Amino acid sequence: MPARRIAVVIPSYKVTRHILGVIDSIGPEISAIYVVDDKCPDGSGDLVTAQCRDNRVVVLRHEVNQGVGGAVMTGYRAAVADGAEVIVKIDGDGQMDPNLISSFVQPILDGEADYTKGNRFFNLDEIGNMPPVRMFGNALLSLMTKLSSGYWDIFDPTNGYTAIHANIAGQLPYAKISKRYFFETDILFRLNTLRAVVQDVPMDATYGDEVSNLKISKIVGEFMGKHIRNFGKRIFYNYYLRDMSLASLELPLGVVSLLFGLIYGGLRWAGSSEAGVATPAGTVMLSALPVIMGIQLILAFFSYDIASVPSRAVHRSARFARRRSRGA
């Protein structure tokens, strides 16, 4: 691995108690470490500059706080410009074990994935370490992420321990990606539009004395709206703009059929109830059949969508390598 240029990006915001220890724990297989001071009120960038003697470390600074997503993308840009091959993102609060970096990088180097992310739900014996509120919130967010991103085989979408091939990182639309807490899930949607392969990496949940700024109970509603937006965009991009298939017909026909059956049946039932007469069997069947057919068509669409999860890594393809070389 030392012969390959592996870079680590560490967003830095209120992590002065832990960040030096995190840097010290990063092994020699890493060629560059980018600490992004996201206008940290504690001066974490100054702390690293003054006390860290690791010559791999580069401190990048934001004049205005941009959030974790903005900090990560600043690190991505710098790593890509410096010729990194794989870019790992870990937090500076000590929750993420740097000893796991090779587990995130190796699937990318082996050509099995374009992007890897942690999954704290893989080991059932360790899930008990996660606070119940976080466990429920992450499960709910995972379901919404599967719908909006199209990656039905991943879990734990808010997990920020990730790695990405530089050819893919160089093609991300940085200006469009959410810069705050929705970053981890929004980037999955963007990766799907590139048909990148995403792979989960099992890891244990670790909670020490750090204070999390992410309150899942407060962001579920906000995330819901953004997931609906991304779901609509993904369906339009993948099933109507770029390509068309039988699934492109199944979804609208299913939705129209279901709505017709529900609306027609509801109106007829209301009319019969008001008149005090039983609804004719023919009317019931005329309402039920579109509902049943609509549900079947929608299920068929989702079956196709699940089977269409990207499975072949694309970072080695000529189009990504060529675009990156032009942008360098």
Legacy VTK file of the C-alpha trace (Angstrom):
# vtk DataFile Version 3.0
C-alpha trace
ASCII
DATASET POLYDATA
POINTS 328 float
0.000 0.000 0.000
2.815 2.561 0.600
3.511 2.659 -3.135
-0.044 3.821 -3.727
-0.859 7.414 -2.859
-3.405 7.188 -0.065
-4.569 10.454 1.480
-6.616 11.099 4.618
-8.979 14.054 5.037
-9.909 15.133 8.580
-12.623 17.807 8.938
-11.721 19.829 12.011
-14.359 21.537 14.132
-14.333 21.510 17.941
-12.020 18.478 18.101
-8.969 19.967 19.800
-9.034 17.332 22.558
-8.700 14.440 20.117
-7.247 15.495 16.787
-3.550 15.193 17.664
-4.136 11.663 18.909
-6.031 10.792 15.732
-3.153 12.042 13.575
-0.604 10.129 15.671
-2.626 6.925 15.127
-2.485 7.141 11.326
-0.004 4.598 9.987
2.916 5.065 7.582
0.929 3.662 4.652
-0.742 7.086 4.346
1.160 9.555 2.182
-0.739 12.763 2.999
-3.054 14.026 5.741
-5.283 17.048 5.106
-6.666 18.711 8.242
-9.440 21.101 7.204
-10.041 23.783 9.834
-13.689 24.634 9.196
-13.500 28.015 10.938
-13.094 26.122 14.202
-13.814 28.341 17.219
-11.272 26.349 19.245
-8.477 26.985 16.758
-7.867 23.321 15.940
-5.947 24.269 12.793
-3.595 26.457 14.822
-3.193 23.644 17.343
-2.145 21.158 14.652
0.198 23.678 13.045
1.875 24.457 16.362
2.121 20.992 17.909
2.036 18.388 15.128
5.439 17.426 13.719
4.156 14.942 11.128
5.455 16.173 7.764
2.558 14.500 5.959
0.088 16.956 7.489
-1.275 19.890 5.499
-3.632 22.305 7.256
-6.323 23.858 5.084
-8.466 26.688 6.427
-11.964 28.016 5.765
-12.664 31.682 6.288
-16.342 30.824 6.837
-17.743 27.672 8.427
-19.065 25.405 5.665
-20.060 22.288 7.587
-18.617 18.797 7.405
-19.504 18.419 3.735
-17.759 21.622 2.743
-14.682 20.610 4.727
-14.545 17.161 3.139
-14.868 18.564 -0.367
-12.053 21.030 0.303
-9.936 18.065 1.319
-11.012 16.095 -1.760
-9.989 18.924 -4.071
-6.569 19.231 -2.464
-5.937 15.481 -2.474
-6.988 15.089 -6.118
-4.818 18.041 -7.145
-1.839 16.502 -5.322
-2.218 13.193 -7.175
-3.810 10.969 -4.523
-5.231 7.662 -5.720
-7.592 6.937 -2.828
-8.924 9.467 -0.326
-10.071 8.391 3.139
-12.228 10.607 5.324
-12.196 10.196 9.098
-13.403 12.472 11.863
-11.088 14.190 14.289
-13.072 13.288 17.412
-11.544 9.859 17.959
-14.677 7.834 17.111
-13.071 6.269 14.038
-10.182 3.849 14.426
-7.390 4.755 11.951
-6.258 1.107 12.090
-9.269 0.285 9.908
-8.092 2.474 7.027
-6.704 -0.495 5.093
-10.116 -2.214 5.287
-11.684 0.793 3.566
-8.937 1.272 0.991
-8.294 -2.301 -0.133
-11.649 -2.941 -1.896
-11.018 0.196 -3.969
-7.436 -0.777 -4.842
-8.660 -4.264 -5.766
-11.205 -2.799 -8.183
-14.189 -4.091 -6.200
-15.587 -0.678 -5.257
-15.376 3.008 -6.065
-16.492 4.168 -2.620
-16.511 2.429 0.750
-18.264 3.452 3.947
-18.548 2.158 7.475
-21.465 0.099 8.759
-21.876 -0.024 12.542
-24.873 -2.365 12.278
-23.032 -5.342 10.784
-21.911 -6.901 14.068
-25.080 -7.595 16.049
-23.116 -8.106 19.278
-21.790 -4.551 19.076
-25.051 -2.771 18.242
-25.856 -2.617 21.941
-23.116 -0.007 22.311
-25.158 2.430 20.235
-27.645 4.668 22.098
-31.247 3.543 21.333
-32.239 6.920 19.867
-29.315 6.798 17.446
-30.106 3.212 16.547
-33.721 4.000 15.663
-32.806 7.209 13.854
-30.122 5.514 11.785
-32.492 2.691 10.841
-35.075 5.224 9.633
-32.476 7.263 7.753
-31.109 4.078 6.173
-34.520 3.222 4.730
-34.932 6.726 3.288
-31.395 6.609 1.874
-32.043 3.325 0.087
-34.971 4.945 -1.701
-33.267 8.212 -2.592
-29.803 6.905 -3.470
-30.681 3.606 -5.157
-28.107 1.716 -3.062
-30.401 -0.911 -1.578
-27.532 -3.025 -0.239
-26.023 -0.498 2.196
-26.893 0.598 5.718
-25.875 3.235 8.282
-25.896 6.181 5.804
-24.761 8.810 8.325
-21.519 6.922 8.957
-18.732 9.335 8.058
-15.885 6.817 7.839
-15.451 6.630 4.072
-12.961 6.151 1.249
-13.242 7.109 -2.411
-11.158 6.652 -5.525
-9.752 9.971 -6.740
-11.101 9.411 -10.272
-14.611 9.387 -8.803
-13.966 12.209 -6.336
-12.770 14.361 -9.213
-16.139 14.003 -10.987
-18.383 14.935 -8.071
-20.433 18.135 -8.528
-18.996 19.844 -5.443
-21.159 22.943 -5.794
-24.369 20.867 -5.685
-23.571 18.516 -2.808
-25.025 19.388 0.590
-22.360 20.883 2.834
-23.964 20.186 6.206
-25.099 16.990 7.905
-26.898 15.691 4.807
-23.509 15.366 3.102
-22.986 11.626 3.696
-26.371 10.708 2.248
-26.384 13.312 -0.526
-23.043 12.081 -1.841
-24.538 8.590 -2.212
-27.183 10.013 -4.540
-24.448 11.772 -6.546
-22.402 8.555 -6.701
-25.399 6.681 -8.095
-25.683 9.173 -10.958
-22.062 8.221 -11.774
-22.980 4.498 -11.457
-20.228 4.094 -8.859
-20.041 0.924 -6.764
-20.518 1.517 -3.034
-19.507 -1.106 -0.493
-20.133 -1.261 3.257
-17.211 -2.000 5.582
-18.149 -3.549 8.953
-16.940 -1.575 11.965
-17.783 -1.336 15.650
-19.585 1.625 17.176
-17.320 3.643 19.483
-18.557 6.335 21.848
-16.227 8.100 24.260
-16.338 11.554 25.830
-16.790 13.367 22.527
-19.876 15.493 21.992
-21.781 14.882 18.778
-23.204 17.920 16.986
-25.642 15.704 15.068
-29.056 15.326 16.709
-30.944 12.739 14.675
-34.287 13.642 16.277
-33.933 17.179 14.888
-32.819 16.358 11.370
-35.172 13.513 10.378
-37.811 15.963 9.103
-35.276 18.026 7.167
-33.706 14.895 5.719
-37.124 13.579 4.655
-37.678 16.511 2.292
-34.200 16.189 0.812
-34.606 12.452 0.336
-37.873 12.985 -1.555
-36.114 15.532 -3.775
-33.211 13.181 -4.496
-35.540 10.245 -5.132
-37.394 12.237 -7.775
-34.152 13.365 -9.396
-32.701 9.858 -9.412
-35.777 8.342 -11.011
-35.832 11.048 -13.680
-32.083 10.764 -14.417
-31.856 6.975 -14.473
-35.196 5.957 -15.963
-36.164 8.755 -18.339
-33.223 11.029 -19.158
-30.364 8.537 -19.545
-32.216 5.354 -20.356
-35.672 3.865 -20.643
-36.806 0.365 -19.783
-39.917 -1.536 -18.843
-39.530 -0.091 -15.340
-39.897 3.393 -16.849
-43.462 2.435 -17.763
-44.253 0.377 -14.669
-43.822 3.240 -12.205
-46.107 5.890 -13.796
-48.709 3.308 -14.819
-48.657 1.866 -11.320
-49.028 5.262 -9.650
-51.853 6.355 -11.992
-53.671 3.043 -11.577
-53.355 3.109 -7.799
-54.524 6.704 -7.520
-57.461 6.084 -9.879
-58.610 3.091 -7.864
-58.309 4.903 -4.538
-59.957 8.129 -5.702
-62.735 6.466 -7.711
-63.435 3.954 -4.963
-63.400 6.633 -2.270
-65.832 8.845 -4.162
-68.227 5.974 -4.934
-68.099 4.760 -1.348
-68.834 8.281 -0.057
-71.753 8.622 -2.456
-73.222 5.250 -1.491
-72.756 5.981 2.211
-74.506 9.315 1.902
-77.376 7.712 -0.007
-77.609 4.900 2.521
-77.317 2.143 -0.074
-74.816 -0.658 -0.526
-72.039 -0.125 -3.063
-72.616 -2.405 -6.089
-70.202 -5.322 -6.466
-69.199 -4.112 -9.921
-68.174 -0.730 -8.499
-66.123 -2.434 -5.792
-64.307 -4.523 -8.392
-63.759 -1.479 -10.630
-62.069 0.210 -7.683
-60.145 -2.783 -6.350
-58.629 -3.986 -9.616
-56.745 -0.735 -10.396
-55.480 -0.642 -6.807
-54.193 -4.213 -7.014
-52.707 -3.672 -10.453
-51.098 -0.409 -9.357
-49.469 -2.017 -6.331
-48.156 -4.871 -8.484
-46.666 -2.471 -11.030
-44.990 -0.352 -8.329
-43.558 -3.477 -6.683
-42.273 -4.624 -10.081
-40.557 -1.259 -10.526
-38.825 -1.495 -7.145
-37.789 -5.062 -7.894
-36.074 -3.799 -11.048
-34.564 -0.866 -9.151
-33.096 -3.142 -6.470
-31.613 -5.417 -9.128
-30.031 -2.374 -10.817
-27.676 -1.430 -7.963
-24.249 -0.711 -9.565
-22.022 -3.768 -9.273
-19.008 -3.029 -11.492
-16.470 -0.469 -10.306
-16.078 2.354 -12.803
-13.052 4.282 -11.496
-10.751 2.422 -13.880
-12.832 3.167 -16.945
-11.317 5.384 -19.619
-13.937 8.115 -19.295
-13.144 8.786 -15.622
-9.375 8.606 -16.058
-9.561 10.877 -19.105
-11.719 13.473 -17.343
-9.439 13.524 -14.346
-6.325 14.005 -16.499
-7.982 16.941 -18.251
-8.883 18.523 -14.931
-5.410 18.089 -13.412
LINES 1 329
328 0 1 2 3 4 5 6 7 8 9 10 11 12 13 14 15 16 17 18 19 20 21 22 23 24 25 26 27 28 29 30 31 32 33 34 35 36 37 38 39 40 41 42 43 44 45 46 47 48 49 50 51 52 53 54 55 56 57 58 59 60 61 62 63 64 65 66 67 68 69 70 71 72 73 74 75 76 77 78 79 80 81 82 83 84 85 86 87 88 89 90 91 92 93 94 95 96 97 98 99 100 101 102 103 104 105 106 107 108 109 110 111 112 113 114 115 116 117 118 119 120 121 122 123 124 125 126 127 128 129 130 131 132 133 134 135 136 137 138 139 140 141 142 143 144 145 146 147 148 149 150 151 152 153 154 155 156 157 158 159 160 161 162 163 164 165 166 167 168 169 170 171 172 173 174 175 176 177 178 179 180 181 182 183 184 185 186 187 188 189 190 191 192 193 194 195 196 197 198 199 200 201 202 203 204 205 206 207 208 209 210 211 212 213 214 215 216 217 218 219 220 221 222 223 224 225 226 227 228 229 230 231 232 233 234 235 236 237 238 239 240 241 242 243 244 245 246 247 248 249 250 251 252 253 254 255 256 257 258 259 260 261 262 263 264 265 266 267 268 269 270 271 272 273 274 275 276 277 278 279 280 281 282 283 284 285 286 287 288 289 290 291 292 293 294 295 296 297 298 299 300 301 302 303 304 305 306 307 308 309 310 311 312 313 314 315 316 317 318 319 320 321 322 323 324 325 326 327
